[in-house]
Amino acid sequence: MSASTRLQLLGHASFRITTPEGRIILLDPWLRSNPYVPVELREQERADLVLITHGHDDHFDPELPALLARTGAKVVAPAPVRFYLYEQGVPPGQFEPMNVGGGIDVLDLRLTMTVAQHAAHVDLPEDKTGFQHEAVGYILGFSDGTVLYAAGDTGLFGDMRLLADFYRPTVALLPIGDRYTMGPREAAYAARLLRVKHVVPFHYGTFASLPGTPEQLQAHLTPADAVTVHALRAGDTLELARLIP
């Protein structure tokens, strides 16, 4: 058993989470063809659960069916992404079907799917797209008391305060790149709505169209917010239970 929940940034918007029980969760794995993931981390040989927030190709590895076949991991995704994976040969029994607002107990944790403000699709061969859908986020409640809000790609929305009231997250993963998601200013306001004291920014500094920075995020926070920004580099790991007050 690991000492606590551990969060590792693989690169861009892909994370590896190790639960206190030693289970491995991959969040939005874009791995083998991702130039922002260190070479030694592009092959993930073990996974117990894969969480997909949406089907855009910087979050959704085209080789995911092979990873699922190799690891036998359960997978949670928005329904249209699930239907696409069915077509790719992933067996229905490997999914944990759910929808926004619902929760399940899986791998000794409580998982809830939340709304996100981000239109999405799956990229198909011959430069086509399909399986249009709205992105989602996730709340993960772990046995060590860590409650992680993985926002996914999203804009700022007022119901983040409801997530704070109901789930009481201790750490939030927030996009800060701007243009396609929240920028630093919006993410700072999101941290206030969520009432979290720890934020891990992602989805920035990789593509030229994502200019937001952790420094800008910190500049939009005040001392009264008492928020720590954890600017992880690809490969860095953060122990989350030690962040609980």
Secondary structure by P-SEA (a helix, b strand, c coil): ccccbbbbcccccbbbbbcccbbbbbccccccccccccccccccccccbbbbccccccccccaaaaaaaaccbbbbccaaaaaaaaaaccccccccccccccccccccbbbbbbbbccccccccccccccbbbbbbbbbbbccccbbbbbccccccccaaaaaaaccccccccccccccccccaaaaaaaaaaacccbbbbccccccccccccaaaaaaaccccccccccccccccccccccccc
